[in-house]
């Protein structure tokens, strides 16, 4: 199941409350949802900034599961810290802050 950008913003406060409990900030929408494209089988891509060490990424699996339960769609969490070079510039340029 997919979710629209409007539906994501409807849950904005809930999303921000959830991510804050995991020490996450700077949540941005990326990919097809940012461009307003609603198609089935597109996962929601969220760019986030972690407080501390992003190498402990596995501890954020519960965050992904909570967001999927709230939004009723698959969620991919992408750390801004791991993006590099031109790819990082392109992704960040197209992202929208939540």
Secondary structure, 3 states (H helix, E strand, C coil): CCCCHHHHHHCHHHHHHHHHCCCEEEEEEEHHHCCCCCCCCCCEEEEEEECCCHHHHHHHHHHHHHHHHHHCCCEEEEEHHHCCHHHHHHHHHHCEEC
